[in-house]
Amino acid sequence: MEVKVVLLTGGSSGIGAATAHILASAGIKVYAASRRGTIDHPREGIVPVELDVNDTSRTEVVVAQIVKAEGRLDAVICNAGNGIYGPVEGTLEEEARSQFETTFFGTFKTIQACLPQFRKQRFGRIITITSVMAILQLPYQGFYSSAKAALLSLSQSLSMELKGTGIECCSILPGDVATGFTAARKINKAGSDPGSPYREKMDRNLAKIEHDELGGMAPEVIGRAILKQLRREHMAIRLIPRLDYKLIGMLVRFLPAKTVLSVVSRLYN
């Protein structure tokens, strides 16, 4: 089956909006879901949908409405997520849970809502937007890295469970991307404490991270990578866009963990 109808979460701006526009330009109908139910620069072929991925019943209703309107749902792109910043020490349990609630559990619930339709039509594409930080952790973003790593693991386990069903999974691991995510980053209570023993290191770390992100790749790079996967006969299990980040992924895989952490610590801590 050809991918013609897609549900995209986190579709209002950034990577989500860029992806929606690229897919629509390729003739794919995109239901761009977000909490505010709008999208930057709306255009034909994109249907904004109000959806909080933490609301399981609402997610199921949205999927049912798409299937009723289109007679099919070919792919889901799970892009909704959030980010907290701060040291592990002092992070409140509710802050850690909020990181996982949207990024991991919201994605998990969205996938579950789509699977019955994919199984019924014996075809479906599941793309999760994780991060290079799923395999290369940075200081003071431990919970973001953990949530993205959990999401990567979930996708890879699911890909094995679905073998032979016509349903495939792919994880996209972006590096630094220039989006509004930088400005929207939430600094947790421990990270905001002026008396934190990590204060000086965190200030330097955050300045470097924000500099790297604002100078990062355009979100359209990720959108084009997603389109390429949707058009393939078989998707990659996981994909790191752009050569420099692919090389980083290879180094993380083959170098001793102690060496990797030592280099990252010198750069970011």
C-alpha positions as a Markdown table, in Angstrom:
| # | Residue | x | y | z |
|---|---|---|---|---|
| 1 | Met | 0.0 | 0.0 | 0.0 |
| 2 | Glu | 1.1 | 3.6 | -0.7 |
| 3 | Val | 1.1 | 6.0 | 2.2 |
| 4 | Lys | -1.7 | 8.5 | 1.6 |
| 5 | Val | -3.1 | 9.4 | 5.0 |
| 6 | Val | -1.0 | 10.2 | 8.0 |
| 7 | Leu | -1.6 | 11.2 | 11.7 |
| 8 | Leu | 1.2 | 13.4 | 12.9 |
| 9 | Thr | 1.4 | 14.4 | 16.6 |
| 10 | Gly | 3.2 | 17.6 | 17.8 |
| 11 | Gly | 2.3 | 19.1 | 14.4 |
| 12 | Ser | 1.7 | 22.7 | 15.2 |
| 13 | Ser | 5.3 | 24.0 | 14.8 |
| 14 | Gly | 8.9 | 23.1 | 14.5 |
| 15 | Ile | 9.7 | 19.6 | 13.2 |
| 16 | Gly | 6.0 | 18.7 | 13.2 |
| 17 | Ala | 4.9 | 21.6 | 11.1 |
| 18 | Ala | 7.9 | 21.3 | 8.7 |
| 19 | Thr | 7.1 | 17.6 | 8.2 |
| 20 | Ala | 3.4 | 18.3 | 7.6 |
| 21 | His | 4.2 | 20.7 | 4.9 |
| 22 | Ile | 6.7 | 18.4 | 3.2 |
| 23 | Leu | 4.3 | 15.5 | 3.3 |
| 24 | Ala | 1.4 | 17.5 | 2.0 |
| 25 | Ser | 3.5 | 18.8 | -0.9 |
| 26 | Ala | 4.2 | 15.2 | -1.8 |
| 27 | Gly | 0.4 | 14.5 | -2.0 |
| 28 | Ile | 0.0 | 12.9 | 1.4 |
| 29 | Lys | -3.0 | 14.1 | 3.5 |
| 30 | Val | -1.7 | 15.0 | 7.0 |
| 31 | Tyr | -3.8 | 15.2 | 10.1 |
| 32 | Ala | -1.6 | 17.5 | 12.2 |
| 33 | Ala | -2.5 | 17.0 | 15.8 |
| 34 | Ser | -1.5 | 19.3 | 18.7 |
| 35 | Arg | -2.8 | 20.6 | 21.9 |
| 36 | Arg | -3.7 | 24.0 | 20.4 |
| 37 | Gly | -5.2 | 22.4 | 17.2 |
| 38 | Thr | -3.5 | 24.8 | 14.8 |
| 39 | Ile | -0.4 | 24.8 | 12.5 |
| 40 | Asp | 2.1 | 27.4 | 11.4 |
| 41 | His | 1.3 | 28.5 | 7.8 |
| 42 | Pro | -1.7 | 26.2 | 7.1 |
| 43 | Arg | -2.1 | 24.9 | 3.6 |
| 44 | Glu | -4.2 | 22.5 | 1.5 |
| 45 | Gly | -3.6 | 18.9 | 2.4 |
| 46 | Ile | -3.1 | 19.6 | 6.1 |
| 47 | Val | -6.0 | 19.1 | 8.6 |
| 48 | Pro | -5.2 | 20.6 | 12.0 |
| 49 | Val | -6.6 | 18.5 | 14.9 |
| 50 | Glu | -6.8 | 19.3 | 18.6 |
| 51 | Leu | -5.3 | 16.5 | 20.5 |
| 52 | Asp | -3.5 | 16.0 | 23.8 |
| 53 | Val | -1.6 | 12.7 | 23.5 |
| 54 | Asn | -2.0 | 12.2 | 27.2 |
| 55 | Asp | -5.8 | 11.8 | 26.7 |
| 56 | Thr | -6.2 | 8.2 | 25.6 |
| 57 | Ser | -9.9 | 8.4 | 24.9 |
| 58 | Arg | -9.5 | 11.6 | 22.7 |
| 59 | Thr | -6.6 | 9.9 | 20.8 |
| 60 | Glu | -8.9 | 6.9 | 20.0 |
| 61 | Val | -11.7 | 9.3 | 18.9 |
| 62 | Val | -9.3 | 11.1 | 16.6 |
| 63 | Val | -8.1 | 7.9 | 15.0 |
| 64 | Ala | -11.7 | 6.7 | 14.5 |
| 65 | Gln | -12.6 | 10.0 | 12.9 |
| 66 | Ile | -9.7 | 9.9 | 10.5 |
| 67 | Val | -10.6 | 6.3 | 9.4 |
| 68 | Lys | -14.2 | 7.3 | 9.0 |
| 69 | Ala | -13.4 | 10.3 | 6.9 |
| 70 | Glu | -10.6 | 8.6 | 4.8 |
| 71 | Gly | -11.4 | 4.9 | 4.9 |
| 72 | Arg | -7.8 | 4.3 | 5.9 |
| 73 | Leu | -4.9 | 5.4 | 8.1 |
| 74 | Asp | -1.5 | 4.5 | 6.6 |
| 75 | Ala | 1.0 | 5.9 | 9.1 |
| 76 | Val | 1.4 | 7.6 | 12.4 |
| 77 | Ile | 4.3 | 10.0 | 13.1 |
| 78 | Cys | 4.8 | 10.4 | 16.8 |
| 79 | Asn | 6.5 | 13.8 | 17.3 |
| 80 | Ala | 4.8 | 15.2 | 20.4 |
| 81 | Gly | 7.2 | 15.7 | 23.3 |
| 82 | Asn | 8.6 | 18.0 | 25.9 |
| 83 | Gly | 11.9 | 18.7 | 27.7 |
| 84 | Ile | 13.0 | 19.5 | 31.2 |
| 85 | Tyr | 16.4 | 20.7 | 32.2 |
| 86 | Gly | 18.3 | 20.4 | 35.5 |
| 87 | Pro | 20.4 | 18.1 | 37.6 |
| 88 | Val | 19.2 | 14.7 | 38.6 |
| 89 | Glu | 19.8 | 15.6 | 42.2 |
| 90 | Gly | 16.9 | 17.7 | 43.4 |
| 91 | Thr | 14.6 | 16.9 | 40.5 |
| 92 | Leu | 11.0 | 16.4 | 41.8 |
| 93 | Glu | 9.3 | 13.1 | 41.1 |
| 94 | Glu | 6.4 | 15.0 | 39.4 |
| 95 | Glu | 8.9 | 16.8 | 37.1 |
| 96 | Ala | 10.4 | 13.5 | 36.0 |
| 97 | Arg | 7.0 | 12.0 | 35.5 |
| 98 | Ser | 5.9 | 14.9 | 33.4 |
| 99 | Gln | 8.8 | 14.3 | 31.1 |
| 100 | Phe | 7.9 | 10.7 | 30.5 |
| 101 | Glu | 4.1 | 11.3 | 30.4 |
| 102 | Thr | 4.1 | 13.1 | 27.1 |
| 103 | Thr | 7.3 | 12.0 | 25.4 |
| 104 | Phe | 7.0 | 8.3 | 26.2 |
| 105 | Phe | 3.5 | 7.4 | 27.4 |
| 106 | Gly | 1.8 | 9.8 | 25.1 |
| 107 | Thr | 3.6 | 8.1 | 22.1 |
| 108 | Phe | 2.9 | 4.7 | 23.5 |
| 109 | Lys | -0.9 | 5.5 | 23.7 |
| 110 | Thr | -0.9 | 7.0 | 20.2 |
| 111 | Ile | 0.7 | 3.9 | 18.7 |
| 112 | Gln | -1.8 | 1.6 | 20.6 |
| 113 | Ala | -4.7 | 3.6 | 19.2 |
| 114 | Cys | -3.5 | 3.2 | 15.6 |
| 115 | Leu | -2.5 | -0.5 | 15.7 |
| 116 | Pro | -6.0 | -2.0 | 15.4 |
| 117 | Gln | -6.5 | -0.2 | 12.1 |
| 118 | Phe | -3.1 | -1.0 | 10.8 |
| 119 | Arg | -3.6 | -4.7 | 11.7 |
| 120 | Lys | -7.0 | -4.6 | 10.0 |
| 121 | Gln | -5.7 | -3.3 | 6.7 |
| 122 | Arg | -2.4 | -5.3 | 7.1 |
| 123 | Phe | -0.3 | -2.3 | 6.5 |
| 124 | Gly | 1.0 | 0.6 | 8.6 |
| 125 | Arg | 4.0 | 2.7 | 9.2 |
| 126 | Ile | 5.0 | 3.9 | 12.7 |
| 127 | Ile | 7.6 | 6.6 | 13.0 |
| 128 | Thr | 8.8 | 7.8 | 16.3 |
| 129 | Ile | 10.9 | 11.0 | 16.7 |
| 130 | Thr | 13.5 | 10.3 | 19.4 |
| 131 | Ser | 16.9 | 12.0 | 19.6 |
| 132 | Val | 20.6 | 11.5 | 19.3 |
| 133 | Met | 20.5 | 11.9 | 23.1 |
| 134 | Ala | 18.8 | 8.5 | 23.2 |
| 135 | Ile | 22.2 | 7.0 | 22.6 |
| 136 | Leu | 24.5 | 9.9 | 23.7 |
| 137 | Gln | 23.5 | 11.4 | 27.0 |
| 138 | Leu | 24.3 | 15.0 | 28.1 |
| 139 | Pro | 24.5 | 16.3 | 31.6 |
| 140 | Tyr | 21.5 | 18.1 | 33.1 |
| 141 | Gln | 19.2 | 16.5 | 30.5 |
| 142 | Gly | 19.1 | 13.1 | 32.1 |
| 143 | Phe | 15.4 | 12.7 | 32.1 |
| 144 | Tyr | 15.0 | 13.9 | 28.5 |
| 145 | Ser | 17.6 | 11.4 | 27.4 |
| 146 | Ser | 16.0 | 8.6 | 29.4 |
| 147 | Ala | 12.6 | 9.2 | 27.9 |
| 148 | Lys | 14.0 | 9.3 | 24.4 |
| 149 | Ala | 16.0 | 6.2 | 25.0 |
| 150 | Ala | 12.9 | 4.4 | 26.4 |
| 151 | Leu | 11.1 | 5.4 | 23.3 |
| 152 | Leu | 13.8 | 4.1 | 21.0 |
| 153 | Ser | 13.8 | 0.8 | 22.9 |
| 154 | Leu | 10.0 | 0.6 | 22.6 |
| 155 | Ser | 10.0 | 1.1 | 18.9 |
| 156 | Gln | 12.7 | -1.5 | 18.3 |
| 157 | Ser | 10.9 | -4.1 | 20.5 |
| 158 | Leu | 7.6 | -3.4 | 18.7 |
| 159 | Ser | 9.3 | -3.8 | 15.3 |
| 160 | Met | 10.1 | -7.4 | 16.2 |
| 161 | Glu | 6.7 | -8.1 | 17.6 |
| 162 | Leu | 5.1 | -6.8 | 14.4 |
| 163 | Lys | 7.3 | -8.8 | 11.9 |
| 164 | Gly | 5.2 | -10.3 | 9.2 |
| 165 | Thr | 2.1 | -8.2 | 9.8 |
| 166 | Gly | 2.8 | -5.5 | 7.2 |
| 167 | Ile | 3.3 | -3.0 | 10.0 |
| 168 | Glu | 6.8 | -1.4 | 10.3 |
| 169 | Cys | 8.5 | 0.8 | 12.8 |
| 170 | Cys | 11.2 | 3.4 | 12.4 |
| 171 | Ser | 12.9 | 5.7 | 14.9 |
| 172 | Ile | 14.3 | 9.0 | 13.7 |
| 173 | Leu | 17.1 | 10.4 | 15.9 |
| 174 | Pro | 17.7 | 14.1 | 15.2 |
| 175 | Gly | 20.7 | 16.0 | 16.4 |
| 176 | Asp | 20.5 | 19.7 | 17.0 |
| 177 | Val | 17.5 | 21.3 | 15.2 |
| 178 | Ala | 16.7 | 25.0 | 15.1 |
| 179 | Thr | 13.1 | 25.2 | 16.4 |
| 180 | Gly | 11.1 | 26.8 | 19.1 |
| 181 | Phe | 11.9 | 23.9 | 21.4 |
| 182 | Thr | 14.9 | 25.9 | 22.7 |
| 183 | Ala | 12.8 | 28.7 | 23.9 |
| 184 | Ala | 10.2 | 26.3 | 25.3 |
| 185 | Arg | 12.6 | 24.2 | 27.3 |
| 186 | Lys | 11.4 | 23.9 | 30.9 |
| 187 | Ile | 14.0 | 24.4 | 33.6 |
| 188 | Asn | 13.0 | 22.4 | 36.7 |
| 189 | Lys | 13.1 | 23.6 | 40.3 |
| 190 | Ala | 16.6 | 22.2 | 41.0 |
| 191 | Gly | 17.9 | 23.8 | 37.8 |
| 192 | Ser | 16.5 | 27.2 | 38.7 |
| 193 | Asp | 17.9 | 27.2 | 42.2 |
| 194 | Pro | 20.5 | 30.1 | 42.3 |
| 195 | Gly | 22.3 | 28.3 | 45.2 |
| 196 | Ser | 22.6 | 25.0 | 43.4 |
| 197 | Pro | 26.0 | 23.4 | 43.7 |
| 198 | Tyr | 25.8 | 22.8 | 39.9 |
| 199 | Arg | 25.0 | 26.5 | 39.1 |
| 200 | Glu | 28.2 | 27.5 | 37.4 |
| 201 | Lys | 28.4 | 24.3 | 35.3 |
| 202 | Met | 24.7 | 24.5 | 34.4 |
| 203 | Asp | 25.0 | 28.0 | 33.2 |
| 204 | Arg | 27.9 | 27.2 | 30.8 |
| 205 | Asn | 26.2 | 23.9 | 29.8 |
| 206 | Leu | 22.9 | 25.6 | 28.9 |
| 207 | Ala | 24.6 | 28.4 | 27.0 |
| 208 | Lys | 26.4 | 25.8 | 24.8 |
| 209 | Ile | 23.3 | 23.7 | 24.3 |
| 210 | Glu | 21.2 | 26.7 | 23.2 |
| 211 | His | 24.0 | 27.9 | 20.9 |
| 212 | Asp | 24.2 | 24.4 | 19.3 |
| 213 | Glu | 20.5 | 24.2 | 18.9 |
| 214 | Leu | 20.0 | 27.6 | 17.4 |
| 215 | Gly | 22.7 | 26.9 | 14.9 |
| 216 | Gly | 21.4 | 23.4 | 14.2 |
| 217 | Met | 19.8 | 21.9 | 11.1 |
| 218 | Ala | 16.5 | 23.2 | 9.7 |
| 219 | Pro | 13.5 | 21.1 | 10.7 |
| 220 | Glu | 12.8 | 20.4 | 7.0 |
| 221 | Val | 15.9 | 18.1 | 7.1 |
| 222 | Ile | 13.9 | 15.8 | 9.4 |
| 223 | Gly | 10.7 | 16.2 | 7.4 |
| 224 | Arg | 12.5 | 15.1 | 4.2 |
| 225 | Ala | 14.0 | 12.1 | 6.1 |
| 226 | Ile | 10.5 | 11.1 | 7.2 |
| 227 | Leu | 9.1 | 11.4 | 3.7 |
| 228 | Lys | 11.9 | 9.2 | 2.3 |
| 229 | Gln | 11.2 | 6.5 | 4.9 |
| 230 | Leu | 7.5 | 6.5 | 4.1 |
| 231 | Arg | 8.2 | 6.1 | 0.4 |
| 232 | Arg | 10.5 | 3.1 | 0.9 |
| 233 | Glu | 9.4 | -0.4 | 0.5 |
| 234 | His | 10.8 | -1.2 | 3.9 |
| 235 | Met | 11.7 | 1.5 | 6.4 |
| 236 | Ala | 15.0 | 1.6 | 8.4 |
| 237 | Ile | 14.7 | 0.4 | 12.0 |
| 238 | Arg | 16.4 | 3.6 | 13.1 |
| 239 | Leu | 17.8 | 6.5 | 11.3 |
| 240 | Ile | 20.2 | 9.4 | 12.2 |
| 241 | Pro | 19.8 | 12.2 | 9.7 |
| 242 | Arg | 22.9 | 14.1 | 8.5 |
| 243 | Leu | 26.4 | 12.7 | 8.2 |
| 244 | Asp | 28.0 | 14.4 | 11.2 |
| 245 | Tyr | 25.5 | 12.9 | 13.5 |
| 246 | Lys | 25.7 | 9.5 | 11.9 |
| 247 | Leu | 29.5 | 9.6 | 12.7 |
| 248 | Ile | 28.7 | 10.5 | 16.3 |
| 249 | Gly | 26.3 | 7.5 | 16.5 |
| 250 | Met | 29.1 | 5.3 | 15.1 |
| 251 | Leu | 31.6 | 6.6 | 17.7 |
| 252 | Val | 29.2 | 6.0 | 20.5 |
| 253 | Arg | 28.6 | 2.5 | 19.3 |
| 254 | Phe | 32.3 | 1.5 | 19.0 |
| 255 | Leu | 34.2 | 3.5 | 21.6 |
| 256 | Pro | 34.3 | 2.5 | 25.2 |
| 257 | Ala | 31.6 | 4.1 | 27.3 |
| 258 | Lys | 34.1 | 5.6 | 29.7 |
| 259 | Thr | 35.9 | 7.4 | 26.7 |
| 260 | Val | 32.6 | 8.7 | 25.3 |
| 261 | Leu | 31.4 | 10.1 | 28.7 |
| 262 | Ser | 34.8 | 11.7 | 29.3 |
| 263 | Val | 34.7 | 13.5 | 26.0 |
| 264 | Val | 31.1 | 14.7 | 26.4 |
| 265 | Ser | 31.8 | 15.8 | 30.0 |
| 266 | Arg | 34.7 | 18.0 | 28.8 |
| 267 | Leu | 32.5 | 19.6 | 26.2 |
| 268 | Tyr | 29.3 | 20.0 | 28.2 |
| 269 | Asn | 30.2 | 20.0 | 31.9 |
